[in-house]
Amino acid sequence: MTEFSKLGLSPTTLQAVADTGYTTATPIQEQAIPVALAGRDVLGIAQTGTGKTAAFTLPMVDRLASGRARARMPRALVLAPTRELADQVAESFAKYAKGTKLNWVLLIGGVSMGDQVAALNKGVDVLIATPGRLLDLFDRGKMLLTGVELMVVDEADRMLDMGFIPDIERIFKLTPPRRQTLFFSATMPPEITRLTQQFLKDPTRIEVSRPATTADTITQHITRLPTSDPKAKRTALRALVERGEVQNGIVFCNRKSEVDIVAKSLQVHGFDAAPIHGDLDQSLRMKTLADFRSGALKLLVASDVAARGLDIPAVSHVFNYDVPHHADDYVHRIGRTGRAGRLGEAFMIVTPSDDKSLDKVLKLIKKEPVELPLEHIDFTAIKDRPRDDSRSGRGRGRSDRPERGSRSRRSVVEPAAAEDGVVSVVETSPTPVVETEGAPKRARGRKKSESKPTTSAPIETKGVEAKAKSTLSANPFGDDVPAFLRRPVVFAE
């Protein structure tokens, strides 16, 4: 491995690197930094956890060290797919640029736009942004991108998954054609290849490892269940957490709604766990990540928003509660452990409904995970509390549904805690409701001989006397007058 001192970095930057405790560069850093310092475009292909952030941050600091920022005209732009990854880039930039006068601003959603606008008005050297917030501020006239000298796109394939490619294309067109571009991606699907051919100028391609490979420092396990029942999966997850010496771990789920359910189940059973996904408030997401990094939180239950690019050091275990739909996501998930030469363990729970997704994962990684059966648990006897379809109206014919406005048919729904901590719903007996005479629906027990109101306009129970007067004055002797309004009427002479 090559030392940073041999890559052509300035003494100030080398001192900042030394202060972080690093002395030797990773393969992607070793090859990308000299090319970037020479001003050439870079197309870097490397799996997650290989040090891509420093590979573009360090040459950026050196290239921008001379020069001056102008108001609302940044000199460099870094695009990241998620708020967490953008915040991580900002932290890295703060460490490596501390010996310079460079300044930067983090443009992400979920935080005050006023502070970001104020920083732009003062002039910043580097914008570190997610595409949505960047274009929002640009469309408001808060910045110009015509002064961008250096542009970085990080985790490009994740941008593709999240639907950001049209935004990236627009941002490229808003920047000067003479800019330098550093483009990094873990994989190169056709859409990403087209993007690089369109906007990069004769880039130096750097591929340090085969795309979508798993690190040899990770021991991979697979646990097969005979059932797809959610409660059985939650039971298996707890058993896997309890069997090993888990210092800290990340539990990955496919759906955001599942993240909340799994986190709640772990909490109820005494595990130190918290959820994180895209629907949570930004301040809560940042606090949860900070607690996990510091060791104050043991288990992080996450959607794939946390699967890519996040630098969470020394994660001992990764648990795949769900087999990912996309095989590439499996590589990025377990890449959270076994980093920087450390050993890590990854577990995956597989149910009968996961056969197709599992086949894709095994073909991609070209490895056979270690089978880890949980023979002491009878999963066939574990079943989640069945859902009562009468609550939601699903699975019933139209004639079985309660009629609109018929409160007497509705049951009172009360929450009840299930055994594994997931809130279920039970129904109590229907509360009898006494309907007011003359309501649109016939009350129970009404005799068949009683005539049903046939007035064209609905008669409301509220203000019935006023309604009666208007009906009588319009047609005092009509046959369509409701029974409860048929009373003696005296007309003045």
C-alpha positions as CSV (number, residue, x, y, z in Angstrom):
1,M,0.0,0.0,0.0
2,T,1.2,3.6,-0.8
3,E,1.6,6.3,1.8
4,F,-0.3,9.5,1.4
5,S,3.0,11.5,1.3
6,K,3.8,10.0,-2.1
7,L,0.5,11.0,-3.8
8,G,1.4,14.7,-4.4
9,L,-0.7,16.3,-1.7
10,S,0.3,19.6,-0.1
11,P,1.9,19.6,3.4
12,T,-1.2,21.2,4.9
13,T,-3.4,18.5,3.6
14,L,-1.0,15.7,4.6
15,Q,-1.0,17.1,8.1
16,A,-4.8,17.0,8.2
17,V,-4.7,13.4,7.1
18,A,-2.1,12.5,9.7
19,D,-4.3,14.1,12.4
20,T,-7.0,11.6,11.5
21,G,-4.7,8.7,12.1
22,Y,-4.4,7.5,8.5
23,T,-1.0,6.9,6.9
24,T,-1.5,4.7,3.9
25,A,-4.0,5.1,1.1
26,T,-6.6,2.6,-0.1
27,P,-6.4,1.3,-3.7
28,I,-9.1,3.8,-4.9
29,Q,-7.3,6.7,-3.1
30,E,-3.9,5.6,-4.4
31,Q,-5.1,5.7,-8.1
32,A,-7.7,8.5,-8.0
33,I,-5.8,11.3,-6.1
34,P,-2.9,11.8,-8.5
35,V,-5.2,11.9,-11.5
36,A,-7.6,14.3,-9.8
37,L,-4.7,16.6,-8.7
38,A,-3.7,16.7,-12.4
39,G,-7.1,18.2,-13.3
40,R,-8.4,15.2,-15.3
41,D,-11.8,13.7,-15.0
42,V,-12.1,10.5,-13.0
43,L,-14.5,7.6,-13.3
44,G,-14.1,5.6,-10.1
45,I,-15.7,2.2,-9.7
46,A,-15.3,0.7,-6.3
47,Q,-17.5,-1.1,-3.8
48,T,-18.7,0.6,-0.6
49,G,-16.3,1.1,2.2
50,T,-13.2,1.5,0.0
51,G,-12.5,5.1,0.9
52,K,-14.1,6.9,-2.0
53,T,-15.0,10.0,0.1
54,A,-11.3,10.8,0.8
55,A,-10.4,10.0,-2.8
56,F,-12.3,13.1,-4.0
57,T,-12.2,15.3,-0.9
58,L,-8.4,15.4,-0.5
59,P,-7.6,16.5,-4.1
60,M,-10.5,19.0,-3.9
61,V,-9.0,20.7,-0.9
62,D,-5.7,21.1,-2.6
63,R,-7.1,22.3,-5.9
64,L,-9.3,24.9,-4.2
65,A,-6.7,26.1,-1.7
66,S,-5.9,29.1,-3.9
67,G,-8.7,31.3,-5.0
68,R,-11.6,33.2,-3.6
69,A,-15.3,32.4,-3.3
70,R,-17.9,34.9,-4.6
71,A,-21.4,35.4,-3.3
72,R,-23.9,32.9,-4.5
73,M,-21.3,31.4,-6.9
74,P,-19.8,28.2,-5.4
75,R,-16.5,27.0,-6.8
76,A,-17.1,23.2,-6.3
77,L,-20.1,21.0,-6.0
78,V,-20.6,17.6,-4.4
79,L,-23.8,15.7,-5.1
80,A,-24.9,12.9,-2.8
81,P,-28.1,10.8,-2.9
82,T,-29.1,11.0,0.7
83,R,-29.0,13.5,3.5
84,E,-26.9,11.2,5.7
85,L,-24.3,10.7,3.0
86,A,-24.1,14.4,2.3
87,D,-23.6,15.1,6.0
88,Q,-20.8,12.5,6.1
89,V,-19.0,14.2,3.2
90,A,-19.3,17.5,5.0
91,E,-17.7,16.0,8.1
92,S,-14.8,14.6,6.0
93,F,-14.3,18.0,4.3
94,A,-14.3,19.7,7.7
95,K,-11.4,17.3,8.8
96,Y,-9.3,17.6,5.8
97,A,-9.7,21.4,5.1
98,K,-9.2,22.6,8.7
99,G,-5.7,24.0,7.8
100,T,-7.1,26.1,5.0
101,K,-9.5,29.1,4.7
102,L,-12.0,27.1,2.6
103,N,-15.6,27.2,3.6
104,W,-18.6,25.1,2.6
105,V,-22.3,24.7,3.1
106,L,-24.5,21.7,3.4
107,L,-27.7,21.9,1.4
108,I,-30.1,19.1,2.4
109,G,-33.8,19.0,3.1
110,G,-35.4,18.8,6.5
111,V,-33.4,21.8,7.9
112,S,-33.8,25.5,7.8
113,M,-33.4,27.0,4.3
114,G,-32.8,30.5,5.7
115,D,-29.4,29.5,7.2
116,Q,-28.3,27.9,3.9
117,V,-29.3,31.0,1.9
118,A,-27.4,33.2,4.3
119,A,-24.3,31.1,3.9
120,L,-24.6,31.3,0.1
121,N,-24.9,35.0,0.2
122,K,-21.6,35.3,2.0
123,G,-19.9,33.2,-0.6
124,V,-18.8,29.5,-0.3
125,D,-16.1,27.5,-1.9
126,V,-17.9,24.1,-1.8
127,L,-21.6,23.1,-2.0
128,I,-22.3,19.6,-0.5
129,A,-25.9,18.9,-1.5
130,T,-28.7,16.5,-2.3
131,P,-30.2,17.1,-5.8
132,G,-33.6,18.1,-4.6
133,R,-32.6,20.9,-2.2
134,L,-30.0,22.2,-4.7
135,L,-32.4,22.6,-7.5
136,D,-35.0,24.1,-5.2
137,L,-32.6,26.9,-4.1
138,F,-31.4,27.4,-7.7
139,D,-35.0,27.8,-9.0
140,R,-35.6,30.4,-6.2
141,G,-32.6,32.4,-7.6
142,K,-30.5,31.9,-4.6
143,M,-27.3,30.7,-6.4
144,L,-25.6,30.4,-9.8
145,L,-23.6,27.4,-10.9
146,T,-21.7,29.1,-13.7
147,G,-18.6,29.4,-11.4
148,V,-18.3,25.6,-10.6
149,E,-14.7,24.5,-11.4
150,L,-15.0,21.0,-9.9
151,M,-18.0,18.7,-9.7
152,V,-18.3,15.4,-7.8
153,V,-21.1,12.8,-8.1
154,D,-21.0,10.3,-5.3
155,E,-22.9,6.9,-5.3
156,A,-24.2,7.5,-8.8
157,D,-25.9,4.1,-9.0
158,R,-27.8,4.9,-5.8
159,M,-28.9,8.2,-7.6
160,L,-30.3,6.0,-10.3
161,D,-32.2,3.8,-7.9
162,M,-33.8,6.9,-6.2
163,G,-34.8,8.4,-9.5
164,F,-32.4,11.4,-9.4
165,I,-30.9,10.9,-12.9
166,P,-33.0,13.6,-14.6
167,D,-32.0,16.0,-11.8
168,I,-28.3,15.1,-12.3
169,E,-28.5,15.7,-16.0
170,R,-30.1,19.1,-15.4
171,I,-27.4,20.1,-12.9
172,F,-24.7,19.0,-15.3
173,K,-26.1,21.3,-17.9
174,L,-26.2,24.2,-15.5
175,T,-22.5,24.0,-14.8
176,P,-19.7,25.2,-17.2
177,P,-18.5,22.6,-19.7
178,R,-14.9,23.2,-18.7
179,R,-15.4,21.9,-15.2
180,Q,-13.5,18.9,-13.8
181,T,-15.7,16.0,-12.9
182,L,-15.1,13.2,-10.4
183,F,-17.7,10.5,-10.9
184,F,-17.9,7.5,-8.4
185,S,-20.2,4.5,-8.5
186,A,-20.2,1.0,-7.1
187,T,-21.8,-0.4,-10.2
188,M,-22.1,0.7,-13.8
189,P,-25.6,0.0,-15.2
190,P,-26.4,1.2,-18.7
191,E,-28.0,4.5,-17.6
192,I,-24.9,5.4,-15.6
193,T,-22.6,4.6,-18.5
194,R,-24.7,6.8,-20.8
195,L,-24.4,9.7,-18.3
196,T,-20.6,9.4,-18.1
197,Q,-20.3,9.3,-21.9
198,Q,-22.4,12.4,-22.2
199,F,-20.8,14.6,-19.5
200,L,-17.3,13.4,-18.7
201,K,-14.3,14.3,-20.9
202,D,-11.9,11.5,-21.6
203,P,-12.1,10.2,-18.0
204,T,-9.5,8.0,-16.4
205,R,-11.4,4.8,-15.4
206,I,-10.3,3.4,-12.1
207,E,-11.7,0.1,-11.0
208,V,-10.2,-1.3,-7.9
209,S,-12.3,-4.4,-7.6
210,R,-15.0,-6.3,-9.4
211,P,-18.3,-4.5,-8.9
212,A,-20.6,-6.0,-6.3
213,T,-18.2,-8.3,-4.5
214,T,-18.2,-9.0,-0.8
215,A,-15.2,-8.5,1.4
216,D,-13.3,-11.6,2.6
217,T,-13.4,-10.2,6.1
218,I,-17.1,-10.8,6.4
219,T,-18.5,-14.2,7.5
220,Q,-21.8,-14.7,5.8
221,H,-24.6,-16.8,7.4
222,I,-28.1,-17.8,6.2
223,T,-31.0,-19.0,8.3
224,R,-33.9,-20.7,6.5
225,L,-37.4,-20.6,8.0
226,P,-40.2,-23.0,7.1
227,T,-42.8,-20.2,7.2
228,S,-43.1,-16.6,5.9
229,D,-45.0,-15.5,9.0
230,P,-43.8,-12.1,10.2
231,K,-43.8,-13.2,13.8
232,A,-41.6,-16.1,13.1
233,K,-39.1,-13.8,11.3
234,R,-39.1,-11.5,14.3
235,T,-38.5,-14.4,16.6
236,A,-35.6,-15.6,14.4
237,L,-34.1,-12.2,14.4
238,R,-34.0,-12.0,18.2
239,A,-32.5,-15.5,18.4
240,L,-29.7,-14.5,16.0
241,V,-29.0,-11.3,17.9
242,E,-28.8,-13.2,21.2
243,R,-26.6,-16.0,19.9
244,G,-23.6,-13.9,19.0
245,E,-21.5,-11.3,20.8
246,V,-23.0,-8.3,19.1
247,Q,-21.2,-5.1,20.0
248,N,-23.4,-3.2,17.6
249,G,-25.4,-4.1,14.5
250,I,-27.6,-2.9,11.7
251,V,-30.9,-4.7,10.8
252,F,-32.0,-4.1,7.3
253,C,-35.6,-4.3,6.1
254,N,-37.1,-3.8,2.6
255,R,-40.0,-1.5,3.6
256,K,-40.1,1.6,5.8
257,S,-43.3,0.3,7.5
258,E,-41.4,-2.9,8.4
259,V,-38.6,-0.9,9.9
260,D,-40.9,0.6,12.6
261,I,-42.5,-2.8,13.4
262,V,-39.2,-4.6,13.8
263,A,-37.7,-1.8,15.9
264,K,-40.7,-1.7,18.2
265,S,-40.6,-5.5,18.6
266,L,-36.9,-5.4,19.6
267,Q,-37.6,-2.6,22.1
268,V,-40.4,-4.5,23.7
269,H,-38.2,-7.5,24.2
270,G,-35.5,-5.4,25.9
271,F,-33.1,-4.8,23.0
272,D,-31.5,-1.4,22.6
273,A,-32.8,-0.6,19.1
274,A,-34.1,2.4,17.1
275,P,-35.4,2.9,13.6
276,I,-34.1,5.1,10.8
277,H,-35.6,5.6,7.3
278,G,-36.6,8.4,4.9
279,D,-39.9,9.2,6.5
280,L,-38.5,10.2,9.9
281,D,-37.8,13.8,10.8
282,Q,-34.3,14.8,9.8
283,S,-33.2,15.9,13.3
284,L,-34.3,12.5,14.6
285,R,-32.4,10.7,11.9
286,M,-29.2,12.6,12.6
287,K,-29.5,12.0,16.4
288,T,-30.1,8.3,15.9
289,L,-27.0,8.0,13.7
290,A,-25.0,10.0,16.1
291,D,-26.0,7.7,19.0
292,F,-25.2,4.6,16.9
293,R,-21.7,6.0,16.0
294,S,-20.9,6.9,19.6
295,G,-22.0,3.5,20.9
296,A,-25.0,4.9,22.8
297,L,-27.3,2.8,20.6
298,K,-26.7,-0.9,20.0
299,L,-29.0,-1.9,17.1
300,L,-30.0,0.3,14.2
301,V,-33.0,-0.9,12.2
302,A,-32.8,0.7,8.8
303,S,-34.2,0.8,5.3
304,D,-31.8,0.9,2.4
305,V,-31.4,4.7,2.9
306,A,-28.6,3.7,5.3
307,A,-27.1,0.9,3.1
308,R,-24.8,3.0,1.0
309,G,-21.8,5.1,1.7
310,L,-22.4,5.8,5.3
311,D,-19.1,5.6,7.3
312,I,-20.2,3.9,10.5
313,P,-17.0,2.4,11.9
314,A,-16.6,-0.9,13.7
315,V,-20.0,-2.4,13.0
316,S,-19.7,-6.0,14.3
317,H,-22.9,-7.5,12.8
318,V,-25.4,-6.9,9.9
319,F,-28.8,-8.7,9.9
320,N,-30.8,-8.9,6.8
321,Y,-34.3,-9.3,8.2
322,D,-35.6,-9.3,4.5
323,V,-33.7,-10.7,1.5
324,P,-33.2,-7.5,-0.6
325,H,-35.2,-7.3,-3.9
326,H,-32.0,-6.1,-5.7
327,A,-29.0,-8.3,-5.3
328,D,-26.6,-5.3,-5.4
329,D,-28.3,-4.0,-2.2
330,Y,-27.1,-7.2,-0.3
331,V,-23.5,-6.3,-1.0
332,H,-24.0,-2.7,0.1
333,R,-25.8,-3.8,3.2
334,I,-23.2,-6.2,4.5
335,G,-20.5,-3.8,3.5
336,R,-21.3,-1.9,6.7
337,T,-19.3,-4.5,8.6
338,G,-15.8,-5.9,8.1
339,R,-14.4,-2.5,7.2
340,A,-10.8,-1.3,7.4
341,G,-9.5,-4.8,7.9
342,R,-11.9,-5.6,10.8
343,L,-13.8,-8.9,11.0
344,G,-17.6,-8.9,10.7
345,E,-20.5,-11.2,10.5
346,A,-23.6,-11.0,8.3
347,F,-26.9,-12.9,8.7
348,M,-29.8,-13.3,6.3
349,I,-33.2,-14.7,7.2
350,V,-34.8,-16.6,4.3
351,T,-38.4,-17.7,4.0
352,P,-40.1,-19.8,1.3
353,S,-41.2,-16.7,-0.5
354,D,-37.6,-15.4,-0.9
355,D,-36.4,-18.1,-3.3
356,K,-36.1,-15.9,-6.4
357,S,-34.4,-13.0,-4.6
358,L,-32.0,-15.4,-2.8
359,D,-31.0,-17.0,-6.2
360,K,-30.0,-13.5,-7.5
361,V,-27.9,-12.8,-4.5
362,L,-26.0,-16.1,-4.6
363,K,-25.3,-15.7,-8.3
364,L,-23.9,-12.2,-7.7
365,I,-21.6,-12.9,-4.8
366,K,-20.5,-16.3,-6.1
367,K,-20.3,-17.6,-2.5
368,E,-22.3,-20.0,-0.5
369,P,-23.1,-18.5,3.0
370,V,-22.8,-20.8,6.0
371,E,-26.2,-22.5,6.9
372,L,-27.2,-21.5,10.5
373,P,-30.3,-23.4,11.6
374,L,-32.2,-22.5,14.7
375,E,-33.3,-26.0,15.6
376,H,-34.4,-25.1,19.1
377,I,-37.3,-23.0,17.9
378,D,-40.5,-24.6,16.4
379,F,-41.3,-21.9,13.9
380,T,-44.3,-23.8,12.5
381,A,-46.0,-23.2,15.9
382,I,-45.4,-19.4,15.7
383,K,-48.1,-17.4,13.9
384,D,-48.8,-13.8,13.9
385,R,-52.2,-12.8,15.2
386,P,-54.6,-13.0,12.2
387,R,-55.9,-9.8,10.8
388,D,-59.7,-9.3,11.1
389,D,-60.8,-8.3,7.6
390,S,-64.0,-6.9,9.1
391,R,-61.9,-3.9,10.2
392,S,-60.7,-2.8,6.8
393,G,-63.5,-4.0,4.5
394,R,-61.0,-6.2,2.5
395,G,-62.0,-9.6,1.4
396,R,-65.8,-9.0,1.8
397,G,-68.5,-8.5,-0.7
398,R,-70.2,-5.2,-1.2
399,S,-73.3,-6.4,0.5
400,D,-71.4,-7.3,3.7
401,R,-70.0,-3.8,4.1
402,P,-71.6,-1.4,6.6
403,E,-73.8,1.2,4.9
404,R,-72.6,4.7,4.9
405,G,-74.0,6.5,7.9
406,S,-75.1,3.4,9.8
407,R,-73.2,3.7,13.0
408,S,-75.0,0.9,14.7
409,R,-73.1,-1.6,12.6
410,R,-69.7,-0.3,13.4
411,S,-67.6,-2.1,16.1
412,V,-65.4,-0.3,18.6
413,V,-61.8,-0.9,17.8
414,E,-59.3,-1.0,20.6
415,P,-55.5,-1.6,20.4
416,A,-53.9,-4.5,22.2
417,A,-50.3,-5.4,22.6
418,A,-49.3,-8.6,20.9
419,E,-46.9,-11.0,22.5
420,D,-43.9,-9.8,20.5
421,G,-44.7,-6.1,21.0
422,V,-46.4,-5.4,17.7
423,V,-49.7,-3.6,18.2
424,S,-52.7,-5.5,16.9
425,V,-56.3,-4.7,16.9
426,V,-59.3,-6.4,18.6
427,E,-62.9,-5.6,18.3
428,T,-65.4,-5.3,21.1
429,S,-69.1,-5.7,20.9
430,P,-71.0,-3.1,18.9
431,T,-72.2,-0.2,20.9
432,P,-76.0,0.2,20.4
433,V,-76.9,3.5,18.9
434,V,-80.4,4.9,19.2
435,E,-81.4,6.4,15.9
436,T,-83.6,9.5,15.8
437,E,-87.0,9.0,14.2
438,G,-86.9,10.3,10.7
439,A,-83.2,9.6,10.1
440,P,-82.3,8.5,6.5
441,K,-81.9,4.9,7.5
442,R,-84.6,2.8,9.1
443,A,-84.1,2.0,12.8
444,R,-83.9,-1.6,13.9
445,G,-87.3,-3.0,15.0
446,R,-89.3,-0.7,12.8
447,K,-92.5,-2.3,11.8
448,K,-92.9,-3.1,8.1
449,S,-96.2,-1.3,8.0
450,E,-94.6,2.0,8.8
451,S,-93.9,4.0,5.8
452,K,-90.4,5.0,4.9
453,P,-89.8,8.7,4.3
454,T,-89.8,9.5,0.6
455,T,-89.0,13.1,0.6
456,S,-86.6,14.2,-2.1
457,A,-84.5,16.3,0.3
458,P,-82.9,14.7,3.3
459,I,-84.5,15.6,6.6
460,E,-81.9,16.4,9.3
461,T,-82.5,15.6,12.9
462,K,-80.9,18.9,13.9
463,G,-83.4,21.8,13.7
464,V,-86.3,19.4,12.9
465,E,-88.9,22.0,13.9
466,A,-87.7,24.5,11.4
467,K,-87.6,21.8,8.7
468,A,-91.1,20.8,9.6
469,K,-92.5,24.4,9.3
470,S,-90.9,24.8,5.8
471,T,-92.3,21.4,4.7
472,L,-95.8,22.2,5.9
473,S,-95.8,25.7,4.4
474,A,-94.7,24.3,1.0
475,N,-97.3,21.5,0.9
476,P,-99.4,21.3,4.1
477,F,-101.7,18.5,2.8
478,G,-99.2,16.5,0.7
479,D,-99.0,12.7,1.1
480,D,-95.2,12.8,1.3
481,V,-95.2,14.5,4.7
482,P,-93.3,12.2,7.2
483,A,-95.3,10.5,9.8
484,F,-93.7,12.4,12.7
485,L,-94.8,15.7,11.1
486,R,-98.4,14.7,10.8
487,R,-100.0,16.7,13.5
488,P,-103.0,19.1,13.7
489,V,-102.2,22.4,12.1
490,V,-104.3,25.6,12.8
491,F,-104.3,28.3,10.2
492,A,-105.3,31.8,11.1
493,E,-108.4,33.2,9.4
